[in-house]
């Protein structure tokens, strides 16, 4: 049954100080798709206006949550002071829960419009990984954000949000012909090689011989341990095959020893894990821990072993993106456990990130110069996010806050049904306690 849209937004009192949103209207709104409001109604995110004037106001409130780490009650305070909406905490929660699908559409629409396009003759390097987000009271891995960082363009390429039941694999992404996929051992499986082969793409994947068995030209299993123990150059290669669904796909193994300190850390980590399982790590396990094993489908003539290992080191850039995302966006464990609320929260975070990437890209371009002073992606990102916070949150005067106090009571005061607040109780007692009164009698 269709629901008729009803515009019942309340008009602000004429006595209240005016609010100006020039920065939001001039800087953020022009970057949004023209069909934003229509899609909000189609996807049931904005059916009735009620106290919320438009879909743009709803999006602004969701971005406030993403950029400020506000609680829903604090969002209600912001809505009143910013003259966006005077709604209860429960009403805001309902709006957020209904926005998840709409935010997913908006995120996809923003990613389709890329401000930076690689040259047609340049192959696209895509760094793929996943990061985990926890929820209050959970184990820290309730949600997973599967991330593709377009290293060629220097921006987020695509993203998929799932719960912890969905593991890391290339099936989350659309692979294109000519792409070069770089990923860690979480993607180093035969399934990944098969997906790359089907898409006519190439990859550089870290792998473990036990979870991705290979075979030689004769179809015999490849013995990685014996190969590594054989004397030879530090960086070595081996050409063989991956068998998937009865089909053989040509691959190349590139092995390079880890630096001594890194090798010791990796071996100690293996020992700790084995100790936790009351086991003793095998000698082969310690041997493999000291090597970087890469599986690639890139042509050996165009991509020698040294180039493959250097390209894989670029994978660290996606880890730095995760670090910037979580620290500069101040990502905390999600305060919600409902799937629609959690997905809406994560997608709002990602939309805020995509919008700041556009600003950061323009700042990096302006700062590029002659290359004598390398641009810090961290500081540029920090600056662009702070600027976005100011544009989205806006500012209020003290006069505005005082004028809005009667409408802020439900957000700033505790309900009488809640537990007794010690501070209020003691203040009330002291106000009537005889010992608090000063005597002014003449001596």
C-alpha positions as CSV (number, residue, x, y, z in Angstrom):
1,X,0.0,0.0,0.0
2,X,1.5,3.3,-1.0
3,X,1.8,6.1,1.5
4,X,1.0,9.6,0.6
5,X,3.7,12.1,1.2
6,X,2.7,14.8,3.7
7,X,4.7,18.0,4.1
8,X,4.1,18.9,7.7
9,X,7.3,20.6,8.6
10,X,7.0,23.3,11.3
11,X,8.1,26.8,10.5
12,X,10.7,28.2,12.9
13,X,9.7,31.0,15.3
14,X,10.2,34.5,13.9
15,X,11.8,35.6,17.1
16,X,14.7,33.2,17.0
17,X,18.0,34.5,15.6
18,X,18.6,33.6,12.0
19,X,20.8,30.8,10.9
20,X,22.9,30.9,7.7
21,X,24.1,27.8,6.0
22,X,26.1,29.4,3.2
23,X,29.0,26.9,3.4
24,X,26.8,23.8,3.3
25,X,24.7,25.2,0.4
26,X,27.7,26.5,-1.6
27,X,30.3,23.8,-1.0
28,X,28.6,20.5,-0.3
29,X,25.2,20.6,-2.0
30,X,26.6,21.2,-5.6
31,X,28.7,18.0,-5.3
32,X,25.6,15.8,-4.7
33,X,23.6,14.1,-7.5
34,X,20.6,16.0,-8.9
35,X,18.3,13.1,-8.4
36,X,19.1,12.9,-4.7
37,X,15.7,13.9,-3.4
38,X,13.8,11.8,-6.0
39,X,15.8,8.7,-5.0
40,X,15.2,9.4,-1.3
41,X,11.4,9.1,-1.9
42,X,11.8,6.1,-4.2
43,X,13.9,4.2,-1.7
44,X,11.6,5.1,1.2
45,X,14.2,7.2,3.0
46,X,12.1,10.3,2.9
47,X,8.4,9.7,2.5
48,X,6.9,12.2,4.9
49,X,8.5,15.5,5.6
50,X,6.9,16.1,9.1
51,X,9.5,18.0,11.0
52,X,12.3,17.4,8.5
53,X,12.0,19.8,5.5
54,X,13.8,17.8,2.8
55,X,16.1,14.9,1.9
56,X,19.0,17.3,1.9
57,X,18.4,18.1,5.5
58,X,18.3,14.4,6.3
59,X,21.6,13.8,4.5
60,X,23.2,16.8,6.4
61,X,22.1,15.3,9.7
62,X,23.6,11.9,8.8
63,X,26.9,13.5,7.8
64,X,26.9,15.3,11.1
65,X,26.7,11.9,12.8
66,X,29.6,10.7,10.6
67,X,31.9,13.7,11.1
68,X,31.3,14.5,14.7
69,X,30.7,11.2,16.5
70,X,27.5,12.7,18.0
71,X,25.1,10.5,19.9
72,X,21.5,10.5,18.6
73,X,20.5,12.8,21.5
74,X,23.3,15.2,20.6
75,X,22.1,15.1,17.0
76,X,18.7,16.3,18.3
77,X,20.4,19.2,20.0
78,X,22.2,20.1,16.8
79,X,19.0,19.8,14.7
80,X,17.3,22.4,16.9
81,X,20.2,24.8,17.0
82,X,20.9,24.5,13.3
83,X,17.2,24.9,12.5
84,X,17.3,21.6,10.5
85,X,14.7,19.7,12.5
86,X,13.1,19.6,16.0
87,X,12.6,15.9,16.4
88,X,12.8,13.4,19.2
89,X,15.6,11.0,19.7
90,X,13.3,8.1,18.6
91,X,12.3,10.0,15.5
92,X,15.9,10.5,14.5
93,X,16.6,6.8,14.9
94,X,13.7,5.8,12.6
95,X,15.0,8.3,10.0
96,X,18.5,6.8,10.2
97,X,17.2,3.2,9.9
98,X,15.2,4.0,6.8
99,X,18.1,5.7,5.1
100,X,20.5,2.7,4.7
101,X,19.5,1.7,1.1
102,X,19.4,5.4,0.0
103,X,22.9,6.0,1.4
104,X,24.1,2.9,-0.5
105,X,22.8,4.4,-3.7
106,X,24.3,7.8,-2.9
107,X,27.7,6.2,-2.2
108,X,27.7,4.3,-5.5
109,X,26.6,7.5,-7.3
110,X,29.5,9.5,-5.8
111,X,32.0,6.8,-6.6
112,X,30.9,6.7,-10.3
113,X,31.9,10.4,-10.7
114,X,35.6,10.3,-10.5
115,X,37.4,13.7,-10.3
116,X,40.7,12.1,-11.3
117,X,40.9,9.9,-14.4
118,X,44.0,7.9,-15.3
119,X,45.5,8.2,-18.7
120,X,44.0,5.8,-21.2
121,X,47.4,4.2,-21.8
122,X,48.0,3.6,-18.0
123,X,47.0,0.3,-16.4
124,X,45.0,0.7,-13.2
125,X,46.6,-0.5,-10.0
126,X,43.9,-1.4,-7.4
127,X,44.9,-2.1,-3.8
128,X,42.3,-4.4,-2.2
129,X,41.8,-5.1,1.5
130,X,39.2,-5.1,4.3
131,X,39.0,-3.4,7.6
132,X,36.8,-4.3,10.6
133,X,34.4,-2.1,12.6
134,X,33.1,-3.1,16.0
135,X,29.9,-2.3,17.9
136,X,29.4,-1.5,21.5
137,X,29.4,-4.7,23.5
138,X,30.7,-6.7,20.6
139,X,34.0,-8.4,19.7
140,X,35.3,-5.7,17.5
141,X,34.7,-7.4,14.2
142,X,30.9,-7.0,13.8
143,X,31.1,-5.3,10.4
144,X,33.6,-5.5,7.6
145,X,34.3,-2.8,5.0
146,X,35.8,-4.3,1.8
147,X,37.8,-1.6,0.3
148,X,39.3,-1.0,-3.1
149,X,41.8,1.9,-3.3
150,X,42.5,3.0,-6.8
151,X,46.2,3.7,-6.4
152,X,46.5,5.1,-10.0
153,X,43.9,7.8,-9.3
154,X,44.7,8.1,-5.6
155,X,41.2,7.7,-4.3
156,X,38.6,5.2,-3.1
157,X,37.5,3.1,-6.1
158,X,34.7,0.9,-4.6
159,X,33.5,-0.3,-1.3
160,X,31.2,-3.1,0.1
161,X,29.9,-3.3,3.6
162,X,29.1,-6.7,5.1
163,X,28.8,-8.4,8.4
164,X,31.5,-10.6,9.8
165,X,30.1,-13.7,8.0
166,X,31.5,-12.4,4.7
167,X,35.2,-13.0,4.3
168,X,37.8,-11.4,2.2
169,X,37.7,-12.3,-1.5
170,X,37.8,-10.7,-4.9
171,X,34.2,-11.6,-5.6
172,X,33.1,-8.5,-3.8
173,X,34.6,-6.3,-6.6
174,X,34.1,-5.9,-10.4
175,X,37.4,-6.7,-12.1
176,X,38.1,-5.1,-15.4
177,X,40.5,-6.1,-18.2
178,X,44.0,-4.8,-17.7
179,X,43.6,-4.1,-14.0
180,X,46.4,-5.0,-11.7
181,X,45.1,-6.2,-8.3
182,X,47.4,-6.1,-5.3
183,X,46.3,-7.8,-2.1
184,X,47.6,-9.6,0.9
185,X,47.4,-13.3,1.9
186,X,43.7,-13.0,2.7
187,X,43.1,-13.1,-1.1
188,X,45.9,-15.6,-2.0
189,X,43.7,-18.5,-3.1
190,X,43.0,-20.3,-6.3
191,X,39.6,-18.7,-6.4
192,X,41.2,-15.3,-6.8
193,X,43.5,-16.5,-9.6
194,X,40.4,-17.9,-11.4
195,X,38.5,-14.6,-11.0
196,X,41.5,-12.6,-12.4
197,X,41.9,-15.0,-15.3
198,X,38.2,-14.7,-16.2
199,X,38.3,-10.9,-16.1
200,X,41.6,-10.8,-18.1
201,X,43.1,-8.9,-15.2
202,X,46.4,-9.5,-13.5
203,X,47.3,-9.7,-9.8
204,X,50.1,-9.7,-7.2
205,X,48.9,-11.7,-4.2
206,X,50.7,-12.8,-1.1
207,X,50.0,-16.5,-0.5
208,X,50.7,-19.6,1.6
209,X,51.7,-22.8,-0.3
210,X,49.3,-24.9,1.9
211,X,46.2,-22.8,1.1
212,X,47.0,-22.3,-2.5
213,X,48.7,-25.5,-3.9
214,X,50.6,-25.2,-7.2
215,X,51.9,-27.7,-9.6
216,X,54.7,-27.9,-12.1
217,X,54.6,-28.5,-15.9
218,X,54.3,-32.2,-15.3
219,X,51.3,-31.7,-13.0
220,X,53.2,-32.7,-9.9
221,X,52.7,-30.8,-6.6
222,X,55.2,-28.0,-6.0
223,X,57.3,-28.3,-2.9
224,X,57.8,-24.8,-1.7
225,X,59.9,-25.8,1.3
226,X,62.4,-27.7,-0.7
227,X,62.6,-24.9,-3.2
228,X,63.3,-22.2,-0.5
229,X,66.0,-24.4,1.1
230,X,67.8,-24.8,-2.2
231,X,70.8,-22.4,-2.4
232,X,70.1,-19.6,-4.8
233,X,69.7,-15.8,-5.2
234,X,68.0,-13.9,-2.5
235,X,65.1,-12.9,-4.7
236,X,64.0,-15.9,-6.8
237,X,61.2,-16.9,-9.1
238,X,59.4,-20.1,-10.1
239,X,56.9,-20.6,-12.9
240,X,54.1,-23.1,-12.6
241,X,50.4,-23.6,-12.7
242,X,47.2,-23.3,-10.6
243,X,44.5,-25.8,-11.3
244,X,41.0,-24.6,-10.8
245,X,37.9,-26.5,-11.9
246,X,40.0,-28.7,-14.1
247,X,41.6,-25.8,-15.9
248,X,45.3,-24.9,-15.5
249,X,46.3,-21.2,-15.2
250,X,49.9,-20.1,-15.6
251,X,51.4,-18.3,-12.6
252,X,54.7,-17.1,-11.3
253,X,56.0,-17.2,-7.7
254,X,58.3,-14.4,-6.6
255,X,60.1,-15.0,-3.2
256,X,62.1,-12.5,-1.3
257,X,63.6,-12.9,2.2
258,X,62.2,-10.5,4.8
259,X,64.6,-8.2,6.6
260,X,66.1,-9.8,9.7
261,X,64.0,-7.8,12.2
262,X,60.7,-8.4,10.2
263,X,61.5,-12.1,9.9
264,X,62.0,-12.4,13.7
265,X,58.7,-10.6,14.4
266,X,56.9,-12.9,12.0
267,X,58.5,-16.0,13.5
268,X,57.6,-14.9,17.1
269,X,54.1,-14.3,16.0
270,X,53.9,-17.8,14.7
271,X,55.3,-19.1,18.0
272,X,52.7,-17.1,20.0
273,X,49.8,-18.5,17.9
274,X,51.1,-22.1,18.2
275,X,51.6,-21.6,22.0
276,X,48.0,-20.5,22.3
277,X,46.9,-23.7,20.7
278,X,49.4,-25.7,22.8
279,X,51.5,-26.7,19.8
280,X,55.1,-26.3,18.7
281,X,55.6,-24.6,15.3
282,X,57.2,-26.8,12.7
283,X,60.5,-25.9,11.2
284,X,58.8,-25.3,7.8
285,X,56.4,-22.8,9.5
286,X,59.4,-20.8,10.8
287,X,61.1,-21.0,7.4
288,X,58.0,-19.7,5.5
289,X,57.6,-16.9,8.1
290,X,60.9,-15.4,7.0
291,X,59.9,-15.1,3.4
292,X,57.7,-12.9,1.3
293,X,55.9,-15.2,-1.1
294,X,54.0,-13.6,-4.0
295,X,51.8,-15.2,-6.6
296,X,51.5,-13.2,-9.8
297,X,50.1,-13.5,-13.3
298,X,52.1,-10.5,-14.7
299,X,54.4,-11.2,-17.6
300,X,57.9,-11.9,-16.5
301,X,59.5,-9.9,-19.3
302,X,57.6,-6.7,-18.5
303,X,57.5,-7.3,-14.8
304,X,60.8,-8.8,-13.4
305,X,60.9,-10.1,-9.8
306,X,62.2,-6.8,-8.3
307,X,59.4,-4.8,-9.9
308,X,56.8,-7.3,-8.6
309,X,58.0,-7.0,-5.0
310,X,58.2,-3.2,-5.3
311,X,54.7,-3.1,-6.5
312,X,53.5,-5.2,-3.7
313,X,55.0,-2.9,-1.2
314,X,52.6,-0.2,-2.4
315,X,49.8,-2.3,-0.7
316,X,50.8,-0.6,2.5
317,X,49.1,2.6,1.1
318,X,45.7,1.0,1.7
319,X,46.6,0.3,5.3
320,X,47.5,4.0,5.7
321,X,44.1,4.9,4.2
322,X,42.4,2.8,6.9
323,X,44.5,4.5,9.5
324,X,43.5,7.9,8.2
325,X,39.9,6.9,8.0
326,X,39.6,5.6,11.5
327,X,41.7,8.2,13.3
328,X,40.8,11.4,11.4
329,X,37.1,10.5,11.1
330,X,37.3,9.4,14.8
331,X,35.6,6.1,14.1
332,X,34.4,4.4,17.3
333,X,32.6,1.2,17.9
334,X,29.1,1.5,16.5
335,X,26.4,2.4,19.1
336,X,23.8,0.3,17.3
337,X,23.2,-3.4,16.8
338,X,20.4,-3.3,14.3
339,X,21.7,-4.1,10.8
340,X,19.9,-1.2,9.1
341,X,21.2,1.3,11.7
342,X,24.7,-0.1,11.5
343,X,24.8,-0.1,7.7
344,X,23.4,3.5,7.6
345,X,26.1,4.7,10.0
346,X,29.0,3.0,8.1
347,X,27.7,4.3,4.7
348,X,27.4,7.8,6.1
349,X,31.0,7.6,7.2
350,X,32.1,6.4,3.7
351,X,30.1,9.2,2.0
352,X,31.8,11.8,4.2
353,X,35.2,10.2,3.2
354,X,34.4,10.3,-0.5
355,X,33.4,14.0,-0.3
356,X,36.6,14.9,1.6
357,X,38.7,13.0,-0.9
358,X,37.5,15.4,-3.6
359,X,38.6,18.4,-1.6
360,X,41.9,16.7,-0.7
361,X,42.6,15.9,-4.4
362,X,42.2,19.5,-5.3
363,X,44.4,20.6,-2.5
364,X,47.1,18.1,-3.4
365,X,47.0,19.3,-7.0
366,X,47.4,22.9,-5.9
367,X,50.3,21.9,-3.7
368,X,52.1,19.6,-6.2
369,X,54.4,22.3,-7.6
370,X,57.8,21.0,-8.7
371,X,57.8,18.0,-6.3
372,X,60.6,19.4,-4.1
373,X,58.2,19.4,-1.1
374,X,56.4,16.1,-0.9
375,X,52.7,16.6,0.0
376,X,51.6,14.8,3.2
377,X,48.4,12.9,2.5
378,X,47.7,12.7,6.2
379,X,47.9,16.5,6.8
380,X,45.9,17.3,3.6
381,X,43.2,14.8,4.7
382,X,43.1,16.2,8.2
383,X,42.7,19.8,6.8
384,X,39.9,18.8,4.4
385,X,38.0,16.9,7.0
386,X,38.1,19.8,9.5
387,X,36.9,22.1,6.7
388,X,34.1,19.7,5.9
389,X,33.1,19.5,9.6
390,X,32.7,23.3,9.7
391,X,30.7,23.3,6.5
392,X,28.3,20.5,7.6
393,X,27.9,21.3,11.3
394,X,27.7,25.1,11.0
395,X,28.0,27.5,14.0
396,X,25.7,29.0,16.6
397,X,25.8,32.1,18.6
398,X,25.1,32.3,22.4
399,X,22.0,34.3,21.6
400,X,20.8,31.3,19.5
401,X,21.5,28.8,22.2
402,X,19.6,30.8,24.9
403,X,16.7,31.3,22.6
404,X,16.4,27.6,21.8
405,X,16.8,26.4,25.5
406,X,13.0,25.7,25.9
407,X,13.2,23.3,22.9
408,X,16.4,21.7,24.2
409,X,15.0,20.6,27.5
410,X,14.4,17.0,26.3
411,X,17.9,16.7,25.0
412,X,19.8,18.4,27.9
413,X,17.8,17.1,30.9
414,X,17.3,13.6,32.1
415,X,13.9,12.0,32.3
416,X,12.3,11.9,35.8
417,X,11.9,8.1,35.2
418,X,15.6,7.6,35.0
419,X,17.8,6.9,38.1
420,X,18.3,9.7,40.5
421,X,21.2,12.0,39.5
422,X,23.6,12.5,42.4
423,X,24.6,16.0,41.4
424,X,21.0,17.3,41.3
425,X,20.2,15.5,44.5
426,X,23.1,17.0,46.4
427,X,22.5,20.5,45.0
428,X,18.9,20.4,46.1
429,X,19.9,19.2,49.6
430,X,22.6,21.9,50.0
431,X,20.1,24.6,48.9
432,X,17.9,23.9,52.0
433,X,20.7,22.8,54.4
434,X,21.0,25.3,57.3
435,X,24.7,25.1,57.5
436,X,25.0,26.5,54.0
437,X,23.4,29.9,54.9
438,X,25.7,32.7,56.0
439,X,24.6,34.8,58.9
440,X,24.8,38.6,58.4
441,X,24.0,39.6,62.0
442,X,26.0,42.4,63.3
443,X,28.7,41.5,65.8
